[in-house]
Amino acid sequence: MSAVTIYGVCAVTFMMVMYALERRGPTFVLAFALGCVLSSIYGFLSGAWPFGVVELVWSGVALRRFASAGRP
């Protein structure tokens, strides 16, 4: 198993765990955004650039949700 694959497994696992914990608070939404960025990096490193682009978009969505957290 290559280092890129191990990195990808860790990044995607972190992202999914943070997604599952999002309801616990805005900190987990921010952590999910970080997980999306890490997964995006994996996508680009592995040559799956469409995956990398989609994960960057998801990180933007999560950051926007984090920024609006706590607002009515």
KAZIBEL-V271707 format. One line per field, one symbol per residue. ss: DSSP state (H for helix, E for strand, L for the rest). burial: b if it has 9 or more other ideal C-beta (glycine too) atoms within 8 Angstrom, else e. Layout:
ss=???
burial=???
This chain:
ss=LLHHHHHHHHHHHHHHHHHHLHHHLHHHHHHHHHHHHHHHHHHHHHLLHHHHHHHHHHHHHHHHHHHHLLLL
burial=eeebbbbbeebbebbbbbbebbeeeeebbbbbbbbbbbbbbbbbbbeeeebbbbbbebbeebbebbeeeeee
